[in-house]
Amino acid sequence: MKKCSPLTVAVATVGLFVMQATVRAEAPAAGAAPHQIGLIDMAYIFKNYEKFKDQTAGLQKSAEEAEGKAQAMMEKGKQGQLQLQGLQPGSPDFTKIESELIKLKNELETFRQVEQQKIVRQQADVYKTIYLEVQDVVNRYAAYYKYTLVIRFNRGDVADAGNPQAIIQNMNRQVVYYQPQDDITDPILNHLNEQYKKTAGAAAPIKK
């Protein structure tokens, strides 16, 4: 009978130990809940959430109104420049209009800075509000349907990309493959839009 060398026995023992350890690691713990991963396209949610579209439209209107006021101030400045052309430099009227134009210029610059900062703050508040609303619905949806993890992803397809930048962006997506039922974007968006239409404070059941 051929005897095994101590080295052969040691290698076989180590191999058996590694195999058993791997099996134990891969086997789910007794009683542990299975992982269920969901995916959500946040960019798609923001683009198609009616409340976000309405609020951004409101911001756009405010920006256009502010620009209209700025244009009116600029037009007033142009009229003042035309008046200066018909006056003698150094005359009382010239000096008066020149001072008014300098004051108007400073007011215009201040107005634009203040309005721009206000729009930026309002825009940030809109994004924050909408994100928190989406997060709340996702949390409740995940708790109800037993999702253990929800990951942001881009549901766009590389085949649908029409320019090099979009192709590269889609190719760099972290999620390469998923099953359609893993994508919870549509039920989340539908629930958000239904809530917004009802404008009800109470949280309604989330449809899957």
C-alpha positions in Angstrom: 0.0 0.0 0.0 1.3 3.4 -1.1 1.8 5.8 1.8 1.0 9.5 1.6 3.7 11.9 2.5 3.1 14.3 5.4 3.1 17.2 2.9 0.3 15.6 0.8 -1.8 15.0 3.9 -1.3 18.6 5.1 -2.3 20.0 1.7 -5.4 17.9 1.6 -6.4 18.9 5.1 -6.0 22.6 4.3 -8.0 22.2 1.1 -10.8 20.4 3.0 -10.8 23.2 5.6 -11.0 25.9 3.0 -13.8 24.2 1.2 -15.8 23.8 4.4 -15.2 27.4 5.4 -16.4 28.6 1.9 -19.6 26.5 2.1 -20.3 27.9 5.6 -19.7 31.5 4.3 -22.0 31.1 1.3 -24.8 29.4 3.3 -27.3 31.9 4.7 -27.6 32.0 8.4 -30.5 30.2 9.9 -33.5 32.4 10.2 -31.8 35.3 8.3 -34.1 37.3 6.0 -33.1 37.2 2.3 -31.7 40.3 0.8 -33.9 42.1 -1.6 -32.3 45.0 -3.6 -34.3 47.7 -5.3 -33.1 50.2 -7.9 -34.4 53.8 -8.5 -33.6 56.3 -11.2 -33.6 59.6 -9.2 -33.0 61.7 -12.3 -36.1 60.2 -13.9 -38.1 60.9 -10.8 -37.1 64.5 -10.7 -37.8 65.0 -14.4 -41.3 63.5 -14.2 -42.5 64.5 -10.8 -45.3 67.0 -11.3 -44.6 68.9 -8.1 -40.9 69.4 -9.1 -41.9 70.6 -12.6 -44.4 73.1 -11.1 -42.0 74.5 -8.6 -39.1 74.8 -11.1 -41.6 76.5 -13.4 -42.4 78.9 -10.6 -38.7 79.6 -10.1 -38.3 80.2 -13.8 -41.2 82.7 -13.8 -39.6 84.6 -10.8 -36.3 84.7 -12.7 -37.9 86.1 -15.8 -39.7 88.7 -13.7 -36.5 89.8 -12.1 -34.8 89.9 -15.5 -37.6 92.1 -16.7 -37.0 94.6 -13.9 -33.3 94.5 -14.7 -34.0 95.2 -18.4 -36.3 98.2 -17.4 -33.5 99.6 -15.3 -31.0 99.2 -18.2 -33.5 100.9 -20.5 -33.7 103.8 -18.0 -29.9 104.0 -18.1 -29.9 104.2 -21.9 -32.4 107.0 -21.8 -30.1 108.8 -19.3 -27.1 108.3 -21.6 -29.0 109.9 -24.5 -29.9 112.9 -22.4 -26.3 113.4 -21.5 -25.3 113.6 -25.1 -27.4 116.8 -25.5 -26.0 118.5 -22.4 -22.9 120.4 -21.7 -20.4 118.4 -19.6 -20.0 120.0 -16.2 -23.4 121.8 -16.4 -25.8 121.3 -13.4 -28.2 119.1 -15.5 -25.3 117.0 -16.8 -23.9 116.5 -13.3 -27.4 115.6 -11.9 -28.1 113.0 -14.6 -24.6 111.6 -14.4 -25.0 111.1 -10.7 -28.4 109.4 -11.3 -26.8 107.0 -13.8 -24.0 106.1 -11.4 -26.6 105.4 -8.7 -28.8 103.4 -11.2 -25.8 101.3 -12.2 -25.0 100.4 -8.6 -28.6 99.6 -8.0 -28.7 97.3 -11.0 -25.6 95.4 -10.0 -26.9 95.0 -6.4 -30.4 93.9 -7.7 -29.0 91.3 -10.0 -26.7 89.8 -7.3 -29.5 89.7 -4.7 -32.0 88.1 -7.2 -29.4 85.6 -8.3 -28.6 84.5 -4.8 -32.3 84.3 -4.0 -33.0 82.1 -7.0 -30.1 79.8 -6.1 -31.4 79.5 -2.5 -34.9 78.8 -3.6 -33.7 76.2 -6.2 -31.7 74.5 -3.5 -34.7 74.4 -1.2 -36.8 72.9 -4.0 -34.3 70.1 -4.6 -34.0 69.4 -0.9 -37.7 69.3 -0.4 -38.3 67.0 -3.3 -35.4 64.7 -2.4 -36.7 64.3 1.1 -40.2 63.5 -0.2 -38.8 60.8 -2.5 -36.6 59.5 0.3 -39.7 59.2 2.6 -41.7 57.3 0.0 -38.8 55.0 -0.8 -38.3 54.3 2.9 -42.0 53.4 3.4 -42.0 51.4 0.1 -38.9 49.4 1.1 -40.2 48.7 4.6 -43.6 47.5 3.3 -42.2 45.3 0.5 -39.2 44.1 2.6 -36.4 45.7 0.5 -33.1 45.6 2.4 -31.2 47.9 0.1 -32.2 50.5 -2.5 -29.6 51.8 -4.9 -29.6 54.8 -7.3 -29.1 53.9 -11.0 -29.6 55.1 -14.5 -32.3 53.1 -16.3 -31.3 54.4 -19.7 -30.0 51.9 -22.2 -26.7 52.2 -24.0 -28.4 51.3 -27.2 -30.7 54.4 -26.8 -27.7 56.8 -26.4 -27.5 59.2 -29.3 -24.2 61.0 -28.6 -20.7 60.0 -27.5 -21.0 61.6 -24.1 -24.3 59.7 -23.3 -22.8 56.5 -24.6 -19.8 56.8 -22.3 -22.0 57.7 -19.3 -24.2 54.7 -19.9 -21.2 52.4 -20.3 -19.9 53.6 -16.9 -23.0 52.7 -15.1 -22.5 50.7 -11.9 -25.5 48.5 -12.6 -24.8 46.3 -15.6 -27.7 43.9 -15.3 -31.0 43.9 -13.3 -34.4 42.3 -13.5 -37.3 44.5 -14.3 -39.0 43.9 -10.9 -35.9 45.3 -9.2 -36.6 48.8 -10.7 -39.0 50.6 -8.3 -38.8 53.9 -10.1 -42.3 53.8 -11.6 -44.3 52.9 -8.5 -42.4 55.5 -6.5 -43.1 58.2 -9.1 -46.7 57.2 -9.5 -47.3 57.4 -5.8 -45.6 60.8 -5.6 -47.8 62.2 -8.4 -50.9 60.7 -6.9 -50.1 62.3 -3.6 -49.4 65.7 -5.2 -52.7 65.6 -7.1 -54.7 64.9 -4.0 -52.6 67.4 -1.9 -53.5 65.3 1.1 -51.4 65.3 4.2 -52.0 61.7 5.2 -49.7 59.1 3.6 -51.6 56.8 1.3 -50.7 53.1 0.8 -48.0 52.6 -1.8 -48.9 50.5 -4.8 -46.4 48.1 -6.2 
